[in-house]
Amino acid sequence: ASTKKPMLHQAQELIEGARQSDYGDKLTNFSQIAMLWQATLAHKLPAGVNITPEDVAVCMMQVKIARLAKSPDHKDSIMDVAGYAGCYSILQDERVEGMELPGAIIDPRG
């Protein structure tokens, strides 16, 4: 019998372990990415339309899904889709918990 952990468990360990220590809280990190994307795409977005941290997670999943369309057996991309889905859930949890964002980082959902 294999002792290898299921892929979803590995993805959870990554987002709660190594990635957490590398990038910090999901709401902070994904909000910062959303702000950067907002600035980059501002001239293309209608007034009042904001990119959210959840948008970042969904778009990153789509990047990995596009890669899987080309290389369907690429295990890292499969793991990354699961990881970004887990990040999406954590983003929502951190928002509900009232996590404060540092400095000029904003949560576009308020």
N, C-alpha and C positions, 0 to 999 in steps of 0.2 A: 504494500500500500504506500502511496505517495504521502510524504509529510509536508509537501509544498502547500503553503497557505492559498486559499482561493483568491483569485484576482481582486475581488471586491474588498477583501480584508487587506490585501497589499496596498490597494489604492487608499483605503482609509488610513492606514499607517503612514503613508506618504504625506497626506494632507494634514494629518494631525501631528506628525513628527517632524521629519526632515524639512518639508516645505513650510511648516509652521515656523520653525526656527529660522529658516532662510528669509521668509517674506513677511512674517508677522501675522497679525489678525487679518482675516479674510475681508471684513468690511473696510478696514483701512486700506489694504492693498488694492482691492478691486475698485474702491471709490477713487483712489489715486489714478488708476488706469483709466477709469471712466472719465475723469477730468481731463486727462491727456487726450483721449479720443475725442472728447467734446471740443477741445481747442482745435484739434486737427480737422475735424469735420464741421466746425461751426458755420462756415460759409455755405454748406450744403443742407443744413438742418433748418426747418422752419423755426421761427421764434417761439420760445417757450418749450421746445422739445429737448429733453435732457437724456443723455446716455446714463444708464444706471449700472451699479455693480452687477446686478443680475444679467443685464445686457452683455456685459463683458464675459461672464461665465458662459452664456449661451453661444456667443460668437466664438469663444475659444473651443467649445465643443464642436461647433461647425467646422472650424479649421481642422480639427482632428478627424472628423467624419469625412471631410474632403480627402484627407490623406489616406483614410481607410478605403475610399472608393478606388484609389490608385493601387494601394498595397493592403488588401483586405486581411492579410495574416500578420500585420505589423502589431505585435503585442504591446509595444509601448504606447501606440496611439489608442488602442482599446483601453489600456489602463488610464490614459490621460482623459478620455471621455468620462470614465467612471469618476475620476478625481475631480473634474470640473463640475460634474453633477453633485458630488458631495460638497464641493465649495459653495454651490448655489444654495444648498440647504443650510450650510453654516452661515452664509451671509444673512439669510432670513432670521436665523436664531440670534445672531449677534445684534441685529437691528431690534428685535423684540426685547432683548435683554437691555437695550438702551446703551450699547457701547458708545463711548465718546470717541470722536475722531480728533486727531491732533492737528494743531496749527491751522493752516488754510484749507485742509482737506474737508470737503463737504459731501454730504449724502444728498443727492438730488431728490430723494423722496421725502426729505424733511424729518 
